[in-house]
Amino acid sequence: MCPEAQPSYASGVEVVERDPQIAQLRRAMRSVVRRGRVIAVTGEPGAGKTTLLRAVTSASESTRVARGLCDPLATPRPLGPVRDVLAELGAALPDDGSTAPAEVGARLAIALADQATTVVIEDAQWIDEASVDVLRFLARRVETLPTLLLLSYRADEIGPGHTLRPLLGDLARLEHATTITLSPLSIEAVGTLLRDTSLDPQRVHRITAGNAFYVTEIARHPDEELPSSVRDAVLASTSSVEDADLEVLQIIATSPDAVDDRLLPLLGIDLPQLRRIESTGLLNRSRRGLAYRHELARLAVADAIPLGGAPALHARMLAALEQFGSTDVALLTHHARAAHDRGRTSRYAVLAGTEAARAGSHTEAVAFLALALSHLDEDRSEQARVLQLLSNEQYMVSRLPDAVSSISTAIRLWDEIGDADGVAAAHDRGAVIEYYSARRVAAERHARLAARDPDTAAYASACATQAYLAYRRNDDEAADLNLRAARERAEATGDELVRLRCDIVTAAANLVRGSYDARALLEQHAQTALELSFDELGTTAYSNLSAIDIEQRRYREAEEVLARSIPITVERDIPLCNQWQRGMRARVHLHRGRWAAAEEDARAVLEEGAAPLASMWPHLVLGLIALRRMDGAGAEADDGSRAATVAGHLDAAWELAARLDEPLARLPVLSALVEQAWVNDTHDERLQAISPTLASVSSTPGMGWAMGDLAVWADRIALERGGIDTRNLDLAEPFRLELDGLHGVAAQWWVRAGAPFESAITAAHSADPVTARLGVEELESLGARATAHRCRDLLRSKGFPVAARGRRASTRANPSGLTNRQLDVARLVARGLTNAELAEQLFISPKTADHHVSAVLTKLGLRTRREVARRSVELGLD
């Protein structure tokens, strides 16, 4: 039995084989007063997503309907669909012009709160990042609003790195979110659409693969030979149209968005023409204006514009938009580019890039500014200015080689035209870019050149940059000197950004030196920077705070900082800082014994091609985990692949540390090389640097942790008779305890800190046989097979009794195998949350939460939630 066809919206297109989906959507619309929902509708292009949504919403009596369309611009309009929805709701963006996702999302939620509403976002495969952030904000709260959020997108266009992916990830975890996937039409459904024709449904189904749009267009023209593509089907609708009316269809096809009704007179389009072209069935009129019923139809008409005709049509549309006073710079850029108008393209693209950057869409900003640059004339000053803007955005999205190239060209152009201010500002930016490229020598050269002329506008910023570079190298004298100069100039000129940079560097440097009171100040300055929309500065401050917390073994505080700051780097589209912070999270996981989660973060950062500065710690983490997990007697018993992996990662970390030339980078990597030599019982020429390295930083404040780690490893490997002389070194407490022979006390210090590997290996070196044996067992429970094997040899050398092998790791509770997601679940279980409460916190269903809890208990080797809570400190879940 063929399915009954239902009429759709005014175009007369039938909706077939979608009864269950229509019923589901209508039920959701009727129930939004009680509980909001999100429903995503997906399918291939032409599957009928738009037709379905409009069939359900076109005559809605249960809710008002607000639509937002995503346009196929080369670079999406920031907040494009969100602006559409706000306009239809009679609302607007915040009065202060803020486009921060939380503020825009809050404004949208307020507009939705007092009336049942269906919000439709169509063609989300073309959505911009700022809109995604707003929709993520709304989706998490829509359950409390009388709102149904409908989202359509083409599933086959959503790859791993697609802009929409974070929102889809959220929806997968939300209990109040559902996805409807539209399958191709069956032969029976095709037969229903073709019932008034003599066409063979099987043949049409085979040619179209059941694509609803293809079938519909073929059904509209049954007397024509079966088209080989949708282009022929669409263009058949225009075959009898007069030339003047065809030109109207073509000019409307140049616009990826609906054409505002107020633009039509400016385009010379009158009412009789509108009536004639609407008879083609290709167009649809709405409150947003006149648009093609399907994007595929628009593309077909646009592709059929005669050779050389498109630029003139785009020029007409551009002129009308300008006359109308349009402020949609992304749309103006689109038409200017297609009109081959280089001047307007460059002008509007710069504005669009600046707007995208302000909205936290730095990826789109790069695309707009690169387009502007390619269309600039010979004005070298403007070229240099755009290059400098572009370099900053490339830096923000972690495209550092491109950023280096852009800023280098900008410097050359500023120098050629003799603009001292331009040269200084570009060198200042170059210093930061080169530093994140792990090229300290080049960074310091740029910084010196930026600060050489105190009369330039960039002098204060250049001094602040020099102070930051000095602080990172623990050169307190140089840092303080440059901070004074930067602060004096900033106070004189009222430069709030530079003042705040100085405050952040001062607080960070004091915290490194051991002043814990500076921690609260650094956190406060980071938040202030974000509130002032100094996104780069705020996220950089958080990056430094997390790094210092980890260095000083405040693991719990570091985790709190990372939990707050990583979402900010995503929300504000700053991949550079996101990669650094995830590298820091990998380092925390390593110390806390969560090796699966550490590997997950570290590998992801490196696979993304992270900035060199952000790559050192992931290399170190992966190298140490692979080293400790090697089977048997280190490299000798390994098949060579794991040993090669270890060496590859540690060598990469060593090279990056050498390029950075910072004590807090060099010492941890050198410690890892000592550990590698100790596990494998091999010689490494690089270890000759231990004594001079310790001597060089022995009087530097803030080195107690890094020196202590290196001194302890040097003592373990006994590079010299009796090890390294550490009596005059100011070492952190647990390291000093171990070197003084108080291994048991030191091991307990590490237990309290939540660092199981450090506790275990410290205990394994104890002179007490029982303590040493327990340390080896703990190493085995962590999966540190090579380390445990080496420690058993150590115990034998001391004459201690040693079992052939220790307790199997699977019989002992440890978090080393938990993924990041499972760690989140384990922490909440330790706090006593129920499945329902877990589901609410993690945006998943209670059933999914129960599955996660079962997996966590299995991996931990525990039977009940109560055991997880009781042992939370031991497991590092506190």
N, C-alpha and C positions, 0 to 999 in steps of 0.2 A: 504493500500500500504506500503510495507516494505521500510524503509529508504535506500537510496543509500549509500553503503560503500565507504570510501575513503582510499587509501593506506596511511600508516603512514611512519615512518622513515625506515631505511634499513632492519629492522628485519622482515618486511612483515606483521606486525600486522595491522588489519583493524581498522579504527576509524568509529564507527557507532553512529548515533543519537547525534552527536555533531556539526552539521552544523552551528547552530546559534552561538555557542561559538567560532568555528573556524573563522567565518566571523567577529565576534566582535574583536577577537584578531588580525586578519590581518588588520582590519581597524585601530586599535590602533597603530600597527607597522608602517603603512603607514603615520600616522598623527603626529608621534613624532617630526618631524622637526619643526612643528608649536607649539606643546604643549606636554610636557611630561605627562605621566600618571602612575598610579599604578593599577595593576589588580591582585587580589588574587584569586587563584583557589583552591577550597576546596572540600572535599568529603571523603568518607570512604577509608580505605586502599584497593587498587585494583580498585578504581572507574575509573581510567584512567587519572589521573592528569598528570603524566609524559608523557604518550602516547600523550595526547592532546597537551602539550607544545612542545614536540619534533616534532609533526606533523606540527605545525605552524612555528617553528623556524629552522627546519633542512635544509630547502632550501631557507632561507630568502635572498631576493635580496634588500629589502628596508632598512635593518639595519644590522650592524654586531651583533653578538650574543656572550655574555659572561655568562658563567654558574658558579654558586657557589652551591656546594652540602653540605647539613648538614648531619652529620654522626651519626649513633645510638650508639655513645660511651657512656659508663656509665657516664662519665663526658665530656661534649662537649669540643671541641678544641676552645679556645678563638680566635675569628675572623676567624674561619675556612672558611666559605663560602665567606667572604669578601676577604681573601687572594687569594682564587681561582679566583674571579672576577678580582682583581687587576692584577694577573699574566696573565690572558687571554687578558687583555687590555694593557699589556706591561708596567704596572706600578708596584709600590711596596709600602710598608709601609714607613713612614717618615724615613729619613736617620738616625735620632737620636734614632731610635728604639721606638719612642713614640707610644703607642696604645690608646691614649685618643680618645674617639669617635668623638669629633669635628674635631680633626686633621686628623684622618683616613677618616672621611666623606668628609672633604674638599679635601683631596688627591683624593678620588674616584670621586668627582664632577668634578675636573679638568680633570681627565682622560676621563670623559664622555662628556665634553663640546664641543668638536670640531667635533664630528661625531655621526650620528644617531645610537643608540645602544639599543638593547634589553638585559636587565640584567635578568637572570633567577635564582631565588633562590629556589632550590627544597628541599622538605621534611623539611620545617621550624619547624615542631613539635619537631625537634631535635636541634634547633638552640641554640647558646650560648648567654649569656646576652650582651657581648660586641658587637656582630654582630647586635643584636636588636637595641642597641643604635646608631650604625652607620646607620642602615637602617631607623630608625626614623629621623635621621638628613637628610638623602637623600630624604625620602618621602616628607618631608615638603618643599623641594626645587626642586623636580623633575619637577614641572610644568615649571620651567625656563630653563630646560635642554632638549636636543633632545633625551630623554631617556624614554623607556618603562620598568618599573620594574614589572616583573612577579614573583609571590610568590605562591608556592604551599604548602599546609599543610593539615594534617588530623584533621578535626574539632572536632572529638570526643575525641582527646587527649589533647585538649586545655582547661584545667580547670581554675578556678578563679585565681589561683596563678601562672599560667604557665608563663614561661619566655617570650613567644611570646605575651602575653596579652597586654602589653603597646603599642606595634606596631599596633595590631589590633584595639585598642581603637583609636589611631591616624587616622588609615585608615577610621574608621567609621565617623570621623568628616571632612575628606578631600573631597572637592568637586571633585577633579580630581582622586579619588580612587574608584574602583569598585570591587565587589566580585562576582565571578562566582562559583556557587555551582553545582557540578556534581551529578545528581540524578542517581540511579540505572537504568540499561538498562530495557527497556520495553520488553514484550514478543516478539513484532515485531522485535526489534533490535537483540534479542537473536536468533530469527529465521534467520535473515540475516547472522549472524556469523556461523550458523550451516547449511547453505543452501547446502553445499556439503557433508553433512553427513546424516545418517538416524536417528539421535537422535531427540527425542521429545522436541521441544522448551519449551513447558509448564513445562515439568518435569525438564529440565535443569534450567529454570528460577526459579522454586520453590526451587531447591536444592541450587542454587547459590545466590538467592535473587537479581539477576540481576547484581552481581559484575562483572565488565568488565574483570578483570584479570582471575577470575575463569572460566568464559565462554570461554575466549580466549584459555586458557590452555586445556580445555575440547575439544574445536574445533580442536586443534592441534593433538589430539589423539582420533579420533572418534571410533576406533576399540577396545579401551580399555573399561572395565566396568566403569560406571560412578564413578568417585572418590568421596570419602566422605570428602576429604579435599584438599586444594590446594597443600599440601605436596605431595600427590600421583600424582597429575597432573604434578608438576614440575619434580619430580624424574623420571617420565616416559620418560622425555627428555634425561635422562642420562643412560637409561637401556642398550643401545647398545654400550656405550662408553667403550673403553679399560681401564684397571685398572690404567695405567699410566696417561691417559687423565682424568679419574675421579679424580685422586689425584690432578691434576692441577685445576679442577673445585672446589675441596674442599679447596685448599689453597687460591684460590682467594676468596672463600666464607668466609674465616676467616677475611678478611679485610672489615671493614665497609665503607671504602672509595675506590675510584678507585685506581687500582694498576698502578703506573707509569710504562710506557713502559720500562724505564731504569732499573727497578727492575727485569724484566722478565728473563734476562740472569742470574742474581744472584740467581734466584730461580730455575734455570735449565730448564726453559721453552723455547723451540725453536719454530721457525716459523711453521713447519709442525703440531706441537701440537696445536698451536693457530688456524690454519685453521680447524683442526678437531673439537675442542671444540666449535668454533664459529658456526659450523653447527647445534649445539643443539638449537640455537635460544635463549639461556638463557642470552648470554652476549652482551654487547654493547661496541664498541670502540669509544673513543673520544680523543680530545687533552689532556684530563686529565688522560687518561689511559684506562685500561680494567676494566669493572665493570659489575655487573649483571643488566639486563634490568629492573628488578623489585626487590625491597628490599625483597618482599615476596619470590621471587625465591631464593635469596641469603640465607635467613633464612631456607628455606626448605632443601637446599643442606647442609648447616652448621649443621642442626639438624640431618641429616642422616649420618654424619661422625661416623664411628664405635667407640664404647666405648673405651676411652683411646687414640684415635687417634688425637683428636684436639690439645692437648698440643704440640705434635711434629710438627704439621703443623704451629702453632703459633710461635714456636721456630724458624722454618725455615724463616718465614716472618720477625721475629724480627732480625735475623742474617743478612738477606738481607738489611733491612732498616739501620741497623748499618753500614754495609759495604758500603752502598750507601751514608752514611753521613747524614741521615735524622735528621732534627732538630724539627720535629713534636713530641714533648714530650708527648702530649695527645695520639697520635696514638701508640707511643712506649710503653706507659703505658698500653694501651689496650692489645697489644700482649704479653707483659711481664707477665701481670696478667693471661691471658689465657694459657700461656705456663708454669704456675706454677713456674716461676722464681722469687723467693722472693727478691733476691738482686736487680735485674734489676727493678722489680716492685716498690720497695721502692725508688730506686734512681730516676727513671723517674717520679714517682708520686710527689716527693718533688719538682722537677723542674717544673712539670706541675702546681702544686699548686702555686708556686712562680710566674710563668708566669701569671696565672689566676688572682692573687691578683694585679699584676702590671697593668693588663688590666681592673681593676675595676670589675672583676667577682668574688666577694668574696664568693658567694654561691658555685661556682665550685671549688674555692680554698679549701673550707672546705672538699668537697668530695674527692679531690685528696689527701689532707694531711691526712685525716682519712684512706684512702686506704694505703698510705705509712706507716703510723703507724702500721697498722695491718700486714704488711709484713716485718717489721724490725727484725733484729736478736737481739742478747742479748747485743749489744753495748749500754750501758745505757746513754752514752754521746749523741749519735745520737738520742736515744729515747727522751731524755729531750729536745734536740733542736727542733725536729719535734713537740713535744707536745706544746712547747712554740709558734711555728709558728701557730699551729692549734688553740690554745686558742685565739690568736689575731684575726684570721679569724672568729671563732665562736662568739667572742665579736662583731665584725663588723656586723654580720648578726643577732644580737640580740638573740643568743642562749647562754644566760648567764649561766644557770646551767651547760651546757656542758663545757663552757669556764672555769668556776671555777674548775670543775673536772680535766680538762687538765692541768691547770696551777698548781694545787695542786700536781699532780703527778710529774710534771716537777721539782717543788721545792724539792720534796723528793729525786728524782734521782740526781739532782745537789748536794744536801747535802750529799748523800751517797758516791758520788765519790770525794767529797771535792773540788768542783769547786766554789770558792767564787764569781767569776764574774757571773757564771750561776745562782747561788742562788740569788744574788742581782738583776739581770735583771728580773728574774722570779717573785720575790717579787714586783718589781716595776710594772710589768704588772698586777699582782694579785691585787694590790691596785686599779688600774683603773677599773678592772672587778668587784671587790666587791663594789666599789662606785656606779657603774651603777646598781648594784643589790640592791641598797639602804641599804647597810650594812656599815655604816660609821665606826663603831668600828673595824670591820675586815679590812677595807680599810686603816685606819690609822695605824693599827698594821703592815700590809704589807709594808706601806710606811716607817715606822721607821726602819724595818728590812732591807729594800733596801738601806737605807742611813747610816747604822751604820758603814760601812767601807769606808772611803774616798778614799781608794786606788783601789776600783773596777771601772771598766769601766762604770758601770751604775750609779755612784754616782751623776753626774750632772742631769741625768734624774730623779733620785729618789728625789733629792731636788726640782726639778720643779714640781714633782707630789705632794710632801708635800705642796709646795706653792699653788698649785691649790686647794687642799683640804681645806687649811686654808682660802683662798680667798672665797670659796663657803660658808664657815661658818662665814664670815665677821670678821675673826681674822686677822686684818691688820698687827699686829706686827709679828706674826708667818709667814705670807705670805711674808712680806718684808725681813725677816731674811733668809728664804729659797731661795728667789729669788736672793739675793746677792750671796749666796753660789753656786747656780746653774749657774748663769751668769759668775762668776769668772772661774769655771771649764770649762764651754763651750767655753769661750774666749781662754782659755789656750789650749784646744784640737781642736778648730775649729769645734765644733759641731753646725752646722747651725740649726738643728731641735730643740735642746734644747734652743738655743738663741731665736728662734722664739716663742717657748712656753713661755719663760719668757716675751717676749714683749707682747704677747697676754694676759697673766695673769695680767701684770702690767696695760695695757690699760683697761681691764675689771674691775679691782679693782678700778681704778681711776674714771671710769664712774659710778660705783655703789656709790662711795663717793660723786658724784655730779659734777665732772669735765666734762662738756659736750664736751670739746675739745678732750677728749680721745675717743669719739665715732668714729670720722673719722679715728683715728689711729687703732682702733680695726677692723674696716671694711677693712682698707688697709692691716693689718696683715693677716686677713682671706683670702683675695685674693692672697697675696703672697704665703701663705701656699699651696693653690690649684695650683698655677702656678708651684710650686716646687714638685708637686705630693705628698704632705703631706696631703692626703685626710682626714684622721681622724682629724688632727689638724685643717684644714681649716673649715670643717663642724662643729666641736666643737666650734670654734670661732664664727661662725654665730649663733649657738645655744645659746651661752651666750649673744650675742648682741640682739637677738630677745627677750630673757627673760628679759634683763635689760630694753629694750625699753617698754615692757608691764608693768613691775613693776613700771616704772616712768611715765606711762600713755602717752607715745608717740605712740599712736595706729597707726597713719598713717605711721610713720617710720618703726614700727614693721612689718606692712603689706608689705612694700617694701622689707624688708630683707627676709621675708618668701617667697615672690613671687620669689625671686632670688635663695634662698638657697634650697628650697624643691626640685626643679628639679635636682639640683646638687646631692642631696643624692640618687635620683633615678638613675641618669646617672652613678654614681660611685658605685652603689650597696652597700649602707650603710644603711640598714634598721634601725639600732640603732638610728642614727641621724635623719632619716626620721620620725620615730615615735615621737621623742622628738619635732621636728619642727611642726608636725601636731597637737601635743598636745598644742603647743604654739599658733597655729592658732585657735584652738578651744577656747583657753582663750581669744584671741582677739575678736573673734566672740561673745563670751559671753558678754564682756564689751561693744561691739558696738551694742548690741541688735539683733544680727543675730542668734537667738537661734536654728533654724533648721540646719543651717550650722555648728554651734558649736556642736550640738548633732551628726551630721554626722561624723565629724572628731573624736570626743572623743570616740564614740562607735567603730569606725573602729580601732583605736589604741588599745583599750582594747581587741577587738575580735581577734586581731593578736597575743595576748599574749606578749604585749610589755614589754620591760625591766622595772623593778620596778621604776627606776628613772623617766622614761618617762610616768608612769601610774598615778602618783599623781595628775597632773593637769587635765587629762581627768576625773578621779573620782570626783574631785572637781567641774568641769564644769557640769557634768551630775547630781550631787547631787543638786547643786544650781538651775539649770533649773527645775528639778522635784519639788523642794521645792517651788519655786515661782509660779509654775503652779497648785499647788494643789487646788482642788475645795473647795469653802466655807471657813470655819474657820479652815484652816490648817489641821492638822492631825485628829481633831475630826470629821470633815465632810467627810474626805476621807474614802474609803473603806478599807484602811490599806495597800493596795499594793503599792501605790505611796509613802506613808510615809516610808514603808519598803525599797523602792528603794532609797529614800533620805538618810535614815540612813545607808544603806549598802555602798553607795558611799562615804559619808562623814566619816564614820568610817574607811574605807579603806584608804582614804586620810590622816586621822589623824595618823593611824598606820605608814604609809610611812613617814610622816613628822617627827614623833618621831624617826624613825630609821635613818633618814638623819640628824636630830638634827641641822638644819640650820634655823636661824631667818627668812629668806625670804621664807621658806617653812612653818615653824610652825605658824607664825602670820597670813598669809592668811587663813589657814585651821581653826585656832582658830576663826577668824572673821566669817567664814562660820558656825561654830557651834553656835556662838552667834546669827547669823541670824536665824538659825533653831529654837533655843529656843524662839526667839522673835516672829517668825511667828506662832509657835505652842503654845506659852504661856506656856512653860514647863520649868522644871529645869534640868540642866545638870551639874553634878559634875565637869566636865572638865573645866567649865568656871571659877572655882576658880583660875585657872592659869593665868587669865588676868592680874591682878595687878603685880604679880611677873615677868611675861613675859615682860610687858612694862618696868618695872624697870630695868630688866637685859639688855635691849638693848637701854635704854634711851640716853646713851652717845656714842652709836655706829654710826659712819657715815653711811649714806645711808639708814637709817631706817624710814625716814620721811613718806614715802607712806604706808608702811606696818603698822607702828604704828598708823598713822592717820586713816586708815580703821578700825583697831581694836578699837581704842579709840572712834570713832564715833558710832560703833555698841554697844560698852559697854555703852555709854551714852544713846543710844536709849532704851536699855533694863533696864537701871537704876539699875545695880547690887547693887550699894551702894547708900546711900542717896545723891542725887545730881549727881550721876554717878561717874566716875573715875576722879581723879584729874589730869588734863592734862595740867595745866598751865605751867609747866616747860619742857614739851615735845616739841621737835623741829619737828613739823608736817608739812606735805606738805600743800600747800595753800588752796585747796578746803576743806580739813578736818578742818583746823584751822578756816576758815570762818564759817563753820557750827557750830562748837563748840562755836564760839563767837556770835552765834545767827543770823548770816547773811545768812539765808538759801536761800533767793532769789538770792543773789550774787553768792553763792556757786553753786546753781543749774545752773546758766548761765555759770559758769566756765565749768561744765560738758557738757553742750550743745556744747560749743566751742570745747571741747576735742573730742566730738563724742561718748559720753557714755550715752545713753538715760535712762537706768535703774537707774544709779547713780543720774542723774539729777532729775528723777521723785521722787525717794524716799527721796532725800534731800528736794525737794520742799514740799512733803507731810508732812514733819515734821515742816514746817514753822509756825510761829505764825500769819501769815497773812492768813485769811480764803480763799481768792481767790487763792493765790499761792498754798496753801495746796490742795484745790479742784482740781486745774489743775494738780498737781502732781499725785493725785489718778487716774484721768482720763488717764494720760499717762501710768501709771502702767497697767491699764486695757487694753489699746491699745496694750501693749507689750505681753499681755496674762499672766501677773503676777497676777493671780486671788487671790491666797492666800495672797500675799503681799498687794494687793489693799484692800482686806477684812480687814486685820489687820489695815491698815491705816485709813479706814473708822471708825473703832472702836476708833482709836486715835482722829480723828476729833470730834466724838461725845463726847469723854471725855473732850474735850476742849470747848464744847458748840457750835461748828461750825455747820451750816446746812449741812446735808449730804443727797444726793439723794439715793434712794433705790439701784440703780445700775448705774454705769456710762455708758458712750458711748461705744457701742459695738466695739470690736477690729476691726471687719471687715469694719467699716466705717472710719477708720483712716489709713493713710499711715504709714507703718512701715516695716522694712526689716526683722523682726524676723522669718518669714516663708520661706524666700528664701534659696534655697540650694546653695552650693558652685558654681555650674555652673550658676545658675540664678544671683548670686551676680556678677560674671564676666560680664554677659550680662548687668546688671543694671549699672555697673560702666562705661561701654563703651557707653551705651545710654546716660548717664549723660554727657559724653564728646562730645556728638553730632554726633556720628558715624552713618552712614546709614546702612541698612541691608547688602549691599554689603561689606562695610568696616568691619562690625561685622563678617561676614562670613570669610573674609580673616584673621582677627585676631584670630578667634577661630577655624579655619580649619573646618568649616561646610558650608553647602550650604546656599544661601540667603533665600531660603524657610524655612529651619530649623531655621535660625536666626529670621525670622519673627514670627515663632511659639514661640520661646523663649521670644521675646519682648512682645508678647500678654500675655503670662503667667506671666511675671514680672509685667506688668501694672495691671493685674487682682489681683495679690497678694498684690500689693501696694495700690490698690484701687484708682489708678490714671487713667486719660483718655488719656493723650498724652505724648509723649516723652519730650515735652517742660517742662511739670510739673516735670518730673524726674530730668531734668537738673537744673531747678529752685530750687528744694528742695534737691539737692544732699548733701549739708552739713548737713541738718536736718536728712536726711536718712542715714548718715554715708557712703556715696558713694564717697566722695571726696578723 
